[in-house]
Amino acid sequence: MAIIYLYFALFLGVHLLAKKFMKLGAARLMQLVVCFVLLFGFFGFRNITVLNDTPHYYGAYYQLTHLKSYVESSIFVYRILLSFEYGYQVLQHFLIKYVSKEAFTIIIVSSFIISWRNVKFISRQTRHIALALLMLLLSGVLFDQYCLIRQSFALMFFYAAYPYLQQERWKPYVAFILCAAFFHLSALVLLILPIMQRIRICKRHVAIVLGIAVLISITVYELFDLLGLGDTKYFLMNIKRNTFPIGAVLDGTLMLVLLATCLWLYRKMGMTSYDKTTFWIGICGLCVCIITPSFLSFFRLNIFVWPIVYLTFFRFVDADDPMTEYGAQRPCQALRRQLMLTAMVLLAVRMTMILMFRNEWYHLVPYSFYDFSDRFHGFNMYWEKNV
C-alpha cells in the first residue's frame, strides 16, 4: 500500500513545485506534462490484476486476436455476441487488425486517452491541476475511470460536450452524447441534462425531482419488468443480492455532504446566482445515489457526475486560484483553506480504509506493473470467484 501513497505524494510534490514558477503559463505546462506522465505511467502499464475490469477487457481482446475469421473481417461489422457497443467494437477491431495483437494494447491506448483528456479537462477548470488530480485520486474517481474503460470513453465525449451544455448549445451537445452512446449506452441518460437546465431552481422543484428518485428506488424492479428488462444480467445480479449496500449509502452521504458544502460556501461568499448546469448535474447525481442502494448497478451512472461534483467542490475550497469565479472571491479564504485540508485528509483516510478492508472494490493492492516478458496471463481471476 506504501507505493500507492508514494504515488499520491508525487502529485502533491508537483503542486508545490508549480507554485515556485514565476510564470503561470510555465507552471501550467509543467503540470500538464508531468501529471499526464504520472497518470499514464501508473495506469497505462499496470498489471491486469490491478483494477477490477482490467482482466475483462484484456481477456476479450486476447481471445479475439486468436480468431482468424475475426481478424480478417471488416472492422465495421457489428457482432451482437460480443456484448460491446458498436463504437467500442470498431475501436477494438481496428487496434487488433492494424495496430497490435498484443492484448495489453487496449490497456495502454485507453489509459493514454483517459489520462490526456482528464488532464486537459481539469486544466480548463483550475490552475492547480496536480492538486485537483490528487483529490480525484484520493476520492477513487480516477480509479473507476481506468476500470470502466467503455464508459470512460463515453465520459471523454461528455468532457468535450460539457462546454456546449454550459453555453446551452444543444445541437453539438446532443451530437457528442450520441457519439458517447456508441461506446456505452449509459451516456444516453445525459440527454436529460438540457431538459433539467430549463427547470427553475427552487426548493419545490428540487423536492419534486428527489421525490421522483425515491419513487423509482422503491419501484425499480417493477419498472424493469414493465420495460421488459427483467432477464438482463444486471437485473438478475441485483435481485439476488442480500447484503446491505454500505458502499452505496456512504457514496450517497458523501455526495450530499459535498453538494451541501458547495451550497453553504456559495451563500457565505455572498454569491446570488446559481450555475444551473452544475446545480442540476449535482441533483441528478444525488438522484442516482438515492436509487443505487435498491439497484446497485446504477452507481455506474455517476461516473459522469462525480468529476463535475468534485471539481466544483475543489474550485469552491481552493482559495488561491484567481482563475475561477470562486477563487477570486476574497471572503472566507481561511475557512476555505481549512476545508481543503480537511477534505484531503478525510479522503485519504477513506481511501486507506478501502485499501485495508475493501480492496475488492478496486484491486489496487498489491500494485504491480505488467510483465511483457511473460507469455501467459490469467485474465479471468475475478470472474471465477463468483461462478
C-alpha positions as CSV (number, residue, x, y, z in Angstrom):
1,M,0.0,0.0,0.0
2,A,3.0,2.3,0.5
3,I,3.6,2.5,-3.2
4,I,0.0,3.9,-3.7
5,Y,0.6,6.7,-1.2
6,L,4.0,7.4,-2.6
7,Y,2.2,7.8,-5.9
8,F,-0.3,10.2,-4.4
9,A,2.6,12.2,-2.8
10,L,4.1,12.8,-6.3
11,F,1.0,14.9,-7.2
12,L,1.4,17.0,-4.1
13,G,5.1,17.4,-5.0
14,V,4.1,18.6,-8.5
15,H,1.7,21.1,-7.0
16,L,4.3,22.5,-4.6
17,L,6.8,22.7,-7.4
18,A,4.4,24.6,-9.7
19,K,4.0,27.3,-7.0
20,K,7.7,28.1,-7.4
21,F,7.3,29.1,-11.0
22,M,7.1,32.8,-11.7
23,K,5.2,32.4,-15.0
24,L,1.7,31.0,-14.8
25,G,2.0,29.6,-18.3
26,A,5.1,27.6,-17.5
27,A,3.6,26.3,-14.3
28,R,0.5,25.1,-16.2
29,L,2.6,23.4,-18.9
30,M,4.8,21.7,-16.4
31,Q,1.7,20.3,-14.6
32,L,0.1,19.2,-17.8
33,V,3.1,17.2,-18.9
34,V,4.2,15.8,-15.5
35,C,0.6,14.9,-14.4
36,F,0.0,13.2,-17.8
37,V,3.2,11.2,-17.4
38,L,2.3,10.2,-13.8
39,L,-1.2,9.1,-14.8
40,F,-0.2,7.3,-17.9
41,G,2.8,5.6,-16.4
42,F,0.8,4.3,-13.4
43,F,-2.3,3.2,-15.1
44,G,-1.1,2.6,-18.7
45,F,1.4,-0.1,-17.6
46,R,-0.5,-1.6,-14.6
47,N,-0.7,-5.4,-14.3
48,I,-4.0,-6.9,-15.3
49,T,-4.6,-7.9,-11.7
50,V,-4.9,-4.1,-10.9
51,L,-8.4,-2.6,-11.1
52,N,-11.5,-4.9,-11.4
53,D,-12.3,-4.7,-15.1
54,T,-8.8,-4.8,-16.4
55,P,-8.7,-8.6,-16.9
56,H,-12.1,-8.5,-18.6
57,Y,-11.0,-6.1,-21.3
58,Y,-7.7,-7.7,-21.6
59,G,-9.3,-11.2,-21.9
60,A,-11.8,-10.1,-24.6
61,Y,-9.0,-8.6,-26.7
62,Y,-6.8,-11.6,-26.2
63,Q,-9.5,-14.1,-27.3
64,L,-10.4,-12.1,-30.4
65,T,-6.8,-12.0,-31.6
66,H,-6.9,-15.7,-31.9
67,L,-9.9,-15.8,-34.2
68,K,-8.6,-15.7,-37.8
69,S,-12.1,-15.0,-39.2
70,Y,-12.5,-12.1,-36.9
71,V,-9.1,-10.6,-37.6
72,E,-9.5,-10.8,-41.4
73,S,-13.1,-9.4,-41.4
74,S,-14.1,-5.8,-41.7
75,I,-13.7,-3.6,-38.6
76,F,-17.2,-2.2,-39.2
77,V,-19.1,-5.4,-38.8
78,Y,-21.3,-5.4,-35.6
79,R,-21.2,-8.6,-33.6
80,I,-24.0,-8.8,-31.1
81,L,-22.5,-11.7,-29.2
82,L,-19.6,-9.5,-28.0
83,S,-21.9,-7.5,-25.8
84,F,-20.0,-4.4,-26.6
85,E,-21.4,-1.2,-28.1
86,Y,-20.6,-0.6,-31.8
87,G,-18.1,2.2,-31.3
88,Y,-16.0,0.2,-28.9
89,Q,-16.2,-2.8,-31.2
90,V,-14.9,-0.8,-34.1
91,L,-12.0,0.7,-32.0
92,Q,-11.1,-2.7,-30.6
93,H,-11.2,-4.4,-34.0
94,F,-9.1,-1.6,-35.5
95,L,-6.4,-2.0,-32.8
96,I,-6.3,-5.8,-33.3
97,K,-6.2,-5.6,-37.1
98,Y,-3.9,-2.6,-37.7
99,V,-2.0,-1.8,-34.5
100,S,-1.1,-4.8,-32.4
101,K,-2.3,-8.3,-31.4
102,E,-0.7,-7.9,-28.0
103,A,-3.7,-7.9,-25.7
104,F,-2.3,-5.2,-23.4
105,T,-2.7,-2.7,-26.3
106,I,-6.2,-1.9,-25.1
107,I,-5.0,-1.0,-21.7
108,I,-2.2,1.2,-23.0
109,V,-4.5,3.0,-25.5
110,S,-7.4,3.5,-23.1
111,S,-5.1,4.8,-20.4
112,F,-3.4,7.3,-22.8
113,I,-6.8,8.7,-23.9
114,I,-8.3,8.8,-20.3
115,S,-5.1,10.4,-18.9
116,W,-4.8,13.1,-21.5
117,R,-8.5,14.0,-21.6
118,N,-8.7,14.3,-17.8
119,V,-5.6,16.5,-17.6
120,K,-6.9,18.8,-20.4
121,F,-10.4,19.0,-18.9
122,I,-9.1,19.8,-15.4
123,S,-6.7,22.4,-16.8
124,R,-9.7,24.3,-18.1
125,Q,-11.3,24.3,-14.6
126,T,-8.3,25.3,-12.4
127,R,-4.7,26.3,-12.5
128,H,-3.9,23.8,-9.7
129,I,-4.1,20.8,-11.9
130,A,-1.9,18.5,-9.8
131,L,-3.9,19.2,-6.6
132,A,-7.2,18.7,-8.3
133,L,-6.0,15.3,-9.7
134,L,-4.8,14.4,-6.2
135,M,-8.4,14.9,-4.9
136,L,-9.8,12.8,-7.8
137,L,-7.3,10.1,-7.0
138,L,-8.0,10.1,-3.3
139,S,-11.7,10.0,-4.0
140,G,-11.4,7.0,-6.2
141,V,-13.0,8.7,-9.2
142,L,-10.0,8.2,-11.4
143,F,-9.7,4.5,-10.4
144,D,-13.3,4.0,-11.5
145,Q,-12.5,5.6,-14.9
146,Y,-9.5,3.4,-15.7
147,C,-11.5,0.4,-14.6
148,L,-14.7,1.1,-16.6
149,I,-13.0,1.6,-19.9
150,R,-16.0,1.7,-22.3
151,Q,-17.9,4.0,-20.0
152,S,-14.8,6.2,-19.6
153,F,-14.6,6.6,-23.4
154,A,-18.2,7.8,-23.2
155,L,-17.1,10.2,-20.4
156,M,-14.4,11.7,-22.6
157,F,-17.1,12.7,-25.1
158,F,-19.1,14.2,-22.2
159,Y,-16.0,16.2,-21.3
160,A,-16.0,17.6,-24.9
161,A,-19.8,18.2,-24.7
162,Y,-19.7,19.9,-21.3
163,P,-18.8,23.5,-22.5
164,Y,-21.7,23.3,-25.0
165,L,-24.0,22.3,-22.2
166,Q,-22.9,25.3,-20.2
167,Q,-23.4,27.6,-23.2
168,E,-26.9,26.0,-23.9
169,R,-25.8,25.0,-27.4
170,W,-27.9,21.9,-27.7
171,K,-27.1,20.6,-31.1
172,P,-23.3,20.0,-30.6
173,Y,-24.0,18.7,-27.1
174,V,-26.5,16.1,-28.3
175,A,-24.1,15.1,-31.1
176,F,-21.3,14.4,-28.7
177,I,-23.6,12.5,-26.3
178,L,-24.9,10.3,-29.2
179,C,-21.2,9.6,-30.1
180,A,-20.6,8.7,-26.4
181,A,-23.5,6.3,-26.6
182,F,-21.7,4.3,-29.3
183,F,-19.2,3.4,-26.5
184,H,-21.6,3.0,-23.6
185,L,-25.4,3.2,-23.7
186,S,-25.5,4.7,-20.2
187,A,-24.4,8.0,-21.8
188,L,-27.9,8.4,-23.1
189,V,-29.1,9.5,-19.6
190,L,-27.0,12.7,-20.2
191,L,-29.6,13.8,-22.7
192,I,-31.8,14.7,-19.7
193,L,-29.5,17.5,-18.7
194,P,-30.6,20.1,-21.3
195,I,-34.2,19.4,-20.1
196,M,-33.1,19.8,-16.4
197,Q,-31.4,23.1,-17.3
198,R,-34.7,24.6,-18.2
199,I,-36.2,24.0,-14.7
200,R,-36.1,27.0,-12.4
201,I,-34.1,26.4,-9.3
202,C,-36.3,26.4,-6.2
203,K,-36.9,24.2,-3.2
204,R,-40.2,22.9,-4.7
205,H,-38.6,21.8,-7.9
206,V,-35.7,20.1,-6.2
207,A,-38.1,18.3,-3.8
208,I,-40.1,17.0,-6.8
209,V,-37.0,15.7,-8.6
210,L,-35.7,14.0,-5.4
211,G,-39.2,12.6,-4.7
212,I,-39.3,11.0,-8.2
213,A,-35.9,9.4,-7.4
214,V,-37.3,8.0,-4.2
215,L,-40.3,6.6,-6.0
216,I,-38.0,5.0,-8.7
217,S,-35.9,3.4,-5.9
218,I,-39.0,1.8,-4.4
219,T,-40.4,0.5,-7.7
220,V,-37.2,-0.1,-9.6
221,Y,-37.7,-3.9,-10.1
222,E,-41.3,-3.4,-11.2
223,L,-40.2,-0.8,-13.7
224,F,-37.6,-3.2,-15.1
225,D,-40.2,-5.9,-15.5
226,L,-42.6,-3.4,-17.1
227,L,-39.9,-2.4,-19.6
228,G,-39.1,-6.0,-20.5
229,L,-35.7,-5.9,-18.8
230,G,-36.4,-8.5,-16.2
231,D,-34.0,-11.0,-17.8
232,T,-30.9,-8.8,-18.1
233,K,-27.8,-9.7,-16.2
234,Y,-27.9,-6.5,-14.1
235,F,-31.4,-7.2,-13.0
236,L,-30.7,-10.8,-12.1
237,M,-27.5,-9.8,-10.3
238,N,-29.2,-7.2,-8.2
239,I,-32.3,-9.2,-7.3
240,K,-30.1,-11.9,-5.9
241,R,-28.1,-9.5,-3.7
242,N,-28.8,-10.0,0.0
243,T,-26.1,-7.8,1.6
244,F,-26.6,-4.3,2.9
245,P,-25.2,-1.8,0.3
246,I,-23.0,0.1,2.7
247,G,-20.8,1.4,-0.1
248,A,-23.8,2.9,-1.9
249,V,-25.1,4.5,1.3
250,L,-21.7,6.0,2.1
251,D,-21.3,7.3,-1.5
252,G,-24.7,8.9,-1.3
253,T,-23.8,10.5,2.0
254,L,-20.6,11.8,0.5
255,M,-22.4,13.3,-2.5
256,L,-24.9,15.0,-0.1
257,V,-22.1,16.5,2.0
258,L,-20.1,17.8,-1.0
259,L,-23.2,19.4,-2.5
260,A,-24.3,20.9,0.8
261,T,-20.8,22.3,1.4
262,C,-20.7,23.9,-2.0
263,L,-24.2,25.5,-1.4
264,W,-23.2,26.7,2.0
265,L,-20.0,28.3,0.7
266,Y,-21.8,29.8,-2.2
267,R,-24.1,31.7,0.2
268,K,-21.4,32.5,2.7
269,M,-19.4,34.2,0.0
270,G,-22.4,36.4,-0.9
271,M,-22.9,35.0,-4.3
272,T,-26.6,35.2,-5.5
273,S,-27.0,33.4,-8.9
274,Y,-26.5,29.7,-9.3
275,D,-24.8,27.9,-12.2
276,K,-27.8,26.0,-13.3
277,T,-25.7,23.4,-15.2
278,T,-23.6,22.4,-12.3
279,F,-26.5,22.6,-9.9
280,W,-28.7,20.2,-11.8
281,I,-25.8,17.8,-12.5
282,G,-25.3,17.6,-8.8
283,I,-29.0,17.0,-8.2
284,C,-29.0,14.3,-10.8
285,G,-26.1,12.7,-9.1
286,L,-27.9,12.7,-5.8
287,C,-30.9,11.1,-7.5
288,V,-28.7,8.3,-8.7
289,C,-27.3,7.9,-5.2
290,I,-30.9,7.6,-3.9
291,I,-31.7,4.8,-6.4
292,T,-28.4,2.9,-6.1
293,P,-29.0,1.2,-2.7
294,S,-32.0,-0.5,-4.3
295,F,-30.3,-1.3,-7.6
296,L,-26.6,-1.3,-7.1
297,S,-25.7,-1.2,-10.8
298,F,-27.0,2.4,-11.0
299,F,-23.8,3.5,-9.4
300,R,-22.1,3.4,-12.8
301,L,-24.2,6.3,-14.0
302,N,-22.4,8.6,-11.6
303,I,-19.1,8.1,-13.4
304,F,-20.3,11.1,-15.4
305,V,-21.3,13.2,-12.3
306,W,-18.5,12.6,-9.8
307,P,-15.8,14.5,-11.8
308,I,-18.1,17.6,-12.1
309,V,-19.1,17.4,-8.4
310,Y,-15.5,17.1,-7.1
311,L,-14.1,19.7,-9.4
312,T,-16.9,22.1,-8.4
313,F,-16.1,21.4,-4.7
314,F,-12.4,21.8,-5.4
315,R,-13.0,25.3,-7.0
316,F,-15.0,26.4,-4.0
317,V,-12.4,25.4,-1.4
318,D,-9.4,26.4,-3.4
319,A,-9.0,30.0,-2.1
320,D,-5.7,30.7,-4.0
321,D,-6.8,30.3,-7.7
322,P,-7.9,33.6,-9.2
323,M,-8.7,31.7,-12.5
324,T,-12.1,30.7,-11.2
325,E,-15.1,32.8,-10.2
326,Y,-14.9,31.2,-6.8
327,G,-11.2,31.5,-6.2
328,A,-11.4,35.3,-7.0
329,Q,-13.8,35.8,-4.0
330,R,-12.0,37.2,-1.0
331,P,-14.4,36.2,1.8
332,C,-13.8,33.1,3.8
333,Q,-10.3,32.4,2.4
334,A,-9.0,31.0,5.7
335,L,-12.1,28.8,6.1
336,R,-11.9,27.5,2.6
337,R,-8.2,26.6,3.0
338,Q,-9.2,24.7,6.2
339,L,-11.9,22.9,4.3
340,M,-9.5,21.9,1.5
341,L,-7.1,20.4,4.0
342,T,-9.9,18.7,5.9
343,A,-11.3,17.2,2.7
344,M,-7.9,15.9,1.5
345,V,-7.3,14.3,4.9
346,L,-10.7,12.7,5.1
347,L,-10.5,11.4,1.5
348,A,-7.1,9.9,2.3
349,V,-8.5,8.2,5.4
350,R,-11.4,6.9,3.4
351,M,-9.0,5.5,0.7
352,T,-6.9,3.9,3.4
353,M,-9.9,2.1,4.8
354,I,-10.9,0.9,1.4
355,L,-7.5,-0.5,0.6
356,M,-7.2,-2.2,4.0
357,F,-10.8,-3.6,4.3
358,R,-12.5,-3.4,0.9
359,N,-9.6,-3.9,-1.6
360,E,-12.0,-5.9,-3.8
361,W,-13.7,-2.6,-4.7
362,Y,-10.6,-1.6,-6.7
363,H,-8.0,-4.4,-6.5
364,L,-5.2,-1.9,-6.1
365,V,-3.2,-3.8,-3.6
366,P,-0.7,-5.3,-4.3
367,Y,0.1,-2.9,-7.2
368,S,2.4,-4.3,-9.9
369,F,3.4,-3.4,-13.5
370,Y,2.6,-5.6,-16.4
371,D,5.3,-8.2,-17.3
372,F,5.7,-8.0,-21.1
373,S,8.2,-11.0,-21.0
374,D,5.5,-13.3,-19.5
375,R,3.7,-15.1,-22.4
376,F,0.8,-16.3,-20.2
377,H,-1.5,-14.1,-18.1
378,G,-4.6,-15.4,-16.5
379,F,-7.3,-12.9,-17.4
380,N,-10.4,-14.2,-15.6
381,M,-9.2,-14.2,-12.0
382,Y,-12.1,-12.2,-10.6
383,W,-14.9,-13.9,-12.5
384,E,-14.1,-17.4,-11.2
385,K,-14.8,-16.4,-7.6
386,N,-18.5,-15.8,-8.4
387,V,-19.2,-18.8,-10.7
